[in-house]
Amino acid sequence: MSTDREHSEQQTKQSRWGFRGMTVRDWLQLLIVPLALVVISFLFAAQQDQRQQQTENQRAEAERELANQRAQDEALQAYLDQMSNLLLERNLRESAKDSEVRSLARARTLTVLSRLDSARKERLLQFLYEAGLLRKKNPVVDLNGADLSGIDLRNNNISGSGAFLLDFSLYQAISRTLEPGKGKAANLSGAILSDANMERAMLEYTDLSGAALRGATLKDADLSGAILSRANLSYANLNDASGITDEELDQQAASLEGATMPNGQKYEDWLKSKGRD
């Protein structure tokens, strides 16, 4: 009798708390909603954290880029101030070829060029040209070994006594003074011109020996008399370039891997056509 009473009380307790007859499935269904809410909350928080991190990364990158642009502007302005001082106070334009002031001007030029992006490099060369430091047959500032990577020289005349016409429309009336066969023009030997855009550039008698022209665009460029010995022309576009033959390029250049030859063929295909694969 006592056992029946205890069993009845136990059933009453289970019924009161709603546990009587619950299976594992019932328990899972009871717990799945709060568990799902916990998981959703966790995923939402993680997504929010990720978005916040991305926003912070973008902000930091923007700040770094802004700082970099500001640093380049300051470097260029300092260079222009220094060069103006050399022109006005130390007569750079009329200085002797091996003078200390020319060596200083060259050192400052090469140093700052390595720190600037392509647009600011163009502004720097514009200044040198307009200051008469690149216009003479023997330029005051020698750009041998200069880092001119990425610079855009489309339609620009960098021969003609070493001039850099960075906006051809402004200088189209200026005549070239260098006569064919009278020696080389601009000295860009060893210059870094990787990925530079020199489409339709007039490069007659320009010294590009040892220059890094990897990936440069020389489409329709005039290379008459240009010196390209030991130049790296891998992956350069020389399609329709004039003044130099495929054979001369092959003889002079240090590398033509992946380059597009003046006749439009890839260098490797040109080699095969010559039976030299």
Residue pairs with C-beta under 8 A, 6 or more apart in sequence:
11 20
14 20
14 21
22 30
71 115
72 115
72 116
72 117
72 120
73 120
75 112
75 115
75 116
76 112
76 116
76 120
76 123
76 124
78 112
79 108
79 109
79 112
79 124
80 124
80 127
82 108
83 92
83 105
83 108
83 109
83 127
83 131
86 92
86 101
86 104
86 105
87 93
87 131
90 101
91 101
92 101
92 102
92 105
92 133
92 140
93 131
93 132
93 133
93 140
95 101
95 102
95 140
96 102
97 138
102 140
102 141
102 142
105 133
105 140
105 141
106 141
106 142
109 124
109 128
109 141
109 143
109 146
110 143
110 145
110 146
110 147
112 124
113 121
113 124
113 146
113 147
113 148
114 147
116 124
117 150
118 149
118 150
118 151
118 152
121 148
121 150
121 151
122 151
122 152
122 166
125 134
125 151
125 164
125 166
126 164
126 166
126 167
128 134
128 141
128 164
129 135
129 163
129 164
129 165
129 166
132 140
133 139
133 140
133 141
134 140
134 141
134 143
134 162
134 163
134 164
134 186
135 161
135 162
135 163
136 161
136 162
137 161
137 162
137 177
137 178
137 183
137 185
139 162
139 186
139 187
142 187
143 186
143 187
143 188
143 191
144 187
144 188
144 189
144 190
144 191
145 189
145 190
145 191
145 192
146 188
146 191
146 192
147 191
147 192
148 188
148 191
148 192
148 193
148 196
149 192
149 193
149 194
149 195
149 196
149 212
150 194
150 195
150 196
151 193
151 196
151 197
152 196
152 197
153 164
153 166
153 196
153 197
153 198
153 201
154 197
154 198
154 199
154 200
154 201
155 168
155 199
155 200
155 201
156 164
156 165
156 166
156 168
156 198
156 201
156 202
157 163
157 165
157 168
157 171
157 176
157 201
157 202
158 164
158 165
158 185
158 186
158 188
158 201
158 202
158 203
158 206
159 176
159 178
159 185
159 186
159 202
159 203
159 204
159 205
159 206
159 222
160 174
160 175
160 176
160 177
160 178
160 185
160 202
161 176
161 177
161 178
161 185
162 185
162 186
162 187
163 171
163 174
163 176
163 186
164 186
165 171
165 174
176 202
178 185
178 204
178 205
180 204
180 205
180 224
180 225
181 225
183 205
184 205
184 206
184 207
184 225
184 227
185 204
185 205
185 206
185 207
186 203
186 206
186 207
187 206
187 207
188 206
188 207
188 208
188 211
189 207
189 208
189 209
189 210
189 211
189 227
190 209
190 210
190 211
191 208
191 211
191 212
192 211
192 212
193 208
193 211
193 212
193 213
193 216
194 212
194 213
194 214
194 215
194 216
195 214
195 215
195 216
196 213
196 216
196 217
197 216
197 217
198 216
198 217
198 218
198 221
199 217
199 218
199 219
199 220
199 221
200 219
200 220
200 221
201 218
201 221
201 222
202 221
202 222
203 218
203 221
203 222
203 223
203 226
204 222
204 223
204 224
204 225
204 226
204 243
205 224
205 225
205 226
205 227
206 226
206 227
207 226
207 227
208 226
208 227
208 228
208 231
209 227
209 228
209 229
209 230
209 231
210 229
210 230
210 231
210 254
211 228
211 231
211 232
212 231
212 232
213 231
213 232
213 233
213 236
214 232
214 233
214 234
214 235
214 236
215 234
215 235
215 236
216 233
216 236
216 237
217 236
217 237
218 236
218 237
218 238
218 241
219 237
219 238
219 239
219 240
219 241
220 239
220 240
220 241
220 242
221 238
221 241
221 242
222 241
222 242
222 243
223 241
223 242
223 243
223 244
224 242
224 243
224 244
225 243
226 243
226 244
227 252
228 244
228 249
228 252
228 253
229 252
229 253
230 252
230 253
230 254
231 252
231 253
231 254
232 253
232 254
232 255
233 249
233 253
233 254
233 255
233 256
233 259
234 255
234 256
234 257
234 258
234 259
235 257
235 258
235 259
236 256
236 259
236 260
237 259
237 260
238 249
238 259
238 260
238 261
238 262
239 260
239 261
239 262
239 264
240 262
240 264
241 262
242 262
244 262
245 262
246 261
246 262
246 263
246 270
249 256
249 261
249 262
250 256
256 267
257 267
257 268
258 266
258 267
258 268
259 266
259 267
260 266
260 267
261 267
261 270
263 270
265 273
268 277
271 277
